[in-house]
Amino acid sequence: MNLTLLNRKSLSLFAAVGGWRTVAEAIVSRVLFLIAYLLTGRVTASALVAVGGVVVFAVIRMCTDRKYWQPVAGLVIVGVSALLAAKSGQGVDFYLTSLLLPSAAGVVLLVSMLVRWPVIGVVVGAARGDRSGWRRDRPRRRRYQLCTAVFLAKLVIEVAVLLPLYLAGHVVALGIASTLLSSPTLAACVYLCWRILRREADLPAVVPGPA
């Protein structure tokens, strides 16, 4: 297998979780809120700035990529974050979803591993048109378990770092940590999983368009 094919397979895994534009949208909302909060000290105004930035990203993506569910999901999450912050008047509450979503996702991943239906196996299997046959291949199932564990470890670390900052009310530190530990680390996890699943049989036979 040549390097070009491996790169395409790696990109297919990354595109399955949203690609670079989804990563950028998540980063933009957190950064915009933090900058606006530092400049104005107003929680509601800062939340509106963050929502506005994501709206612009979402509209551009819908018009250029014809993708809808990913930008809409991002808008919903940012909208909920803005409502929580505006309602409480506390800047840290804008990042509450950065705690709740990873916690819920971590539970799902853990349960999937315990019942031997690892989430990564379900996702990759569906992409390959093999929804359950992979479970009879023990080496492949172990690799899917390991990949799921990689994402679970990311989520555990994320919550372990963010929770004390949230409870202490450190808006700036929480905003920075949330930005660095959420979307950017997703790319690292995808790469690690690609290294684990780089055998052609374990990778989705899909080469996506631009993410």
RAMOQUI-V709325 format. One record per pair of residues at least 4 apart in sequence whose ideal C-beta (glycine too) atoms are under 7 Angstrom apart, sorted by sequence separation. I is the first residue (numbers start at 1). J is the second residue. If there is no record, write none. Layout:
i:I j:J
i:I j:J
//
This chain:
i:1 j:5
i:3 j:7
i:4 j:8
i:5 j:9
i:6 j:10
i:7 j:11
i:8 j:12
i:9 j:13
i:10 j:14
i:11 j:15
i:12 j:16
i:15 j:19
i:18 j:22
i:20 j:24
i:21 j:25
i:22 j:26
i:23 j:27
i:24 j:28
i:25 j:29
i:26 j:30
i:27 j:31
i:28 j:32
i:29 j:33
i:30 j:34
i:31 j:35
i:32 j:36
i:33 j:37
i:34 j:38
i:35 j:39
i:36 j:40
i:37 j:41
i:42 j:46
i:43 j:47
i:44 j:48
i:45 j:49
i:46 j:50
i:47 j:51
i:48 j:52
i:49 j:53
i:50 j:54
i:51 j:55
i:52 j:56
i:53 j:57
i:54 j:58
i:55 j:59
i:56 j:60
i:57 j:61
i:58 j:62
i:59 j:63
i:60 j:64
i:61 j:65
i:67 j:71
i:68 j:72
i:69 j:73
i:70 j:74
i:71 j:75
i:72 j:76
i:73 j:77
i:74 j:78
i:75 j:79
i:76 j:80
i:77 j:81
i:78 j:82
i:79 j:83
i:80 j:84
i:81 j:85
i:82 j:86
i:83 j:87
i:84 j:88
i:96 j:100
i:97 j:101
i:98 j:102
i:99 j:103
i:100 j:104
i:101 j:105
i:102 j:106
i:103 j:107
i:104 j:108
i:105 j:109
i:106 j:110
i:107 j:111
i:108 j:112
i:109 j:113
i:110 j:114
i:111 j:115
i:117 j:121
i:119 j:123
i:120 j:124
i:121 j:125
i:122 j:126
i:123 j:127
i:124 j:128
i:130 j:134
i:137 j:141
i:138 j:142
i:139 j:143
i:140 j:144
i:141 j:145
i:142 j:146
i:143 j:147
i:144 j:148
i:145 j:149
i:146 j:150
i:148 j:152
i:149 j:153
i:150 j:154
i:151 j:155
i:152 j:156
i:153 j:157
i:154 j:158
i:155 j:159
i:156 j:160
i:157 j:161
i:158 j:162
i:159 j:163
i:162 j:166
i:163 j:167
i:164 j:168
i:170 j:174
i:171 j:175
i:172 j:176
i:173 j:177
i:174 j:178
i:175 j:179
i:176 j:180
i:177 j:181
i:178 j:182
i:180 j:184
i:181 j:185
i:185 j:189
i:186 j:190
i:187 j:191
i:188 j:192
i:189 j:193
i:190 j:194
i:191 j:195
i:192 j:196
i:193 j:197
i:194 j:198
i:1 j:6
i:14 j:19
i:18 j:23
i:40 j:45
i:62 j:67
i:85 j:90
i:88 j:93
i:112 j:117
i:113 j:118
i:117 j:122
i:125 j:130
i:126 j:131
i:165 j:170
i:197 j:202
i:37 j:43
i:40 j:46
i:61 j:67
i:62 j:68
i:85 j:91
i:112 j:118
i:125 j:131
i:134 j:140
i:135 j:141
i:197 j:203
i:112 j:119
i:134 j:141
i:85 j:93
i:165 j:173
i:166 j:174
i:36 j:45
i:37 j:46
i:62 j:71
i:84 j:93
i:85 j:94
i:125 j:134
i:165 j:174
i:36 j:46
i:61 j:71
i:84 j:94
i:109 j:119
i:134 j:144
i:108 j:119
i:82 j:94
i:84 j:96
i:162 j:174
i:165 j:177
i:33 j:46
i:36 j:49
i:58 j:71
i:81 j:94
i:121 j:134
i:33 j:47
i:57 j:71
i:81 j:96
i:162 j:177
i:33 j:49
i:58 j:74
i:81 j:97
i:161 j:177
i:162 j:178
i:32 j:49
i:33 j:50
i:58 j:75
i:80 j:97
i:32 j:50
i:162 j:181
i:54 j:74
i:55 j:75
i:77 j:97
i:121 j:141
i:124 j:144
i:161 j:181
i:29 j:50
i:32 j:53
i:54 j:75
i:121 j:144
i:158 j:181
i:29 j:53
i:54 j:78
i:120 j:144
i:158 j:182
i:28 j:53
i:29 j:54
i:28 j:54
i:118 j:144
i:51 j:78
i:118 j:145
i:120 j:147
i:50 j:78
i:51 j:79
i:120 j:148
i:25 j:54
i:28 j:57
i:119 j:148
i:118 j:148
i:51 j:82
i:154 j:185
i:25 j:57
i:50 j:82
i:113 j:145
i:24 j:57
i:48 j:82
i:47 j:82
i:113 j:148
i:154 j:189
i:112 j:148
i:113 j:149
i:47 j:85
i:151 j:189
i:47 j:86
i:109 j:148
i:150 j:189
i:21 j:61
i:43 j:85
i:44 j:86
i:109 j:151
i:110 j:152
i:150 j:192
i:43 j:86
i:109 j:152
i:150 j:193
i:25 j:71
i:43 j:89
i:106 j:152
i:109 j:155
i:147 j:193
i:43 j:90
i:47 j:94
i:22 j:70
i:26 j:74
i:43 j:91
i:25 j:74
i:29 j:78
i:106 j:155
i:147 j:196
i:105 j:155
i:106 j:156
i:146 j:196
i:147 j:197
i:18 j:70
i:22 j:74
i:102 j:155
i:106 j:159
i:143 j:196
i:37 j:91
i:143 j:197
i:102 j:158
i:103 j:159
i:102 j:159
i:143 j:202
i:99 j:159
i:33 j:94
i:140 j:202
i:99 j:162
i:98 j:162
i:99 j:163
i:99 j:166
i:95 j:166
i:120 j:193
i:92 j:166
i:128 j:204
i:92 j:169
i:127 j:204
i:128 j:205
i:124 j:202
i:92 j:171
i:95 j:174
i:127 j:206
i:91 j:171
i:95 j:175
i:98 j:178
i:124 j:204
i:92 j:174
i:95 j:178
i:98 j:182
i:16 j:123
i:16 j:127
i:37 j:171
i:34 j:172
i:34 j:175
i:33 j:175
i:30 j:175
i:30 j:178
i:31 j:179
i:30 j:179
i:27 j:179
i:26 j:182
i:27 j:183
i:26 j:183
i:23 j:183
i:23 j:184
i:23 j:186
i:23 j:187
i:17 j:186
i:14 j:187
i:17 j:190
i:14 j:190
i:13 j:190
i:13 j:193
i:10 j:191
i:13 j:194
i:10 j:194
i:9 j:194
i:21 j:211
i:12 j:203
i:20 j:211
i:6 j:198
i:12 j:204
i:19 j:211
i:15 j:208
i:9 j:203
i:12 j:206
i:12 j:207
i:12 j:208
i:15 j:211
i:11 j:208
i:14 j:211
i:1 j:200
i:8 j:207
//
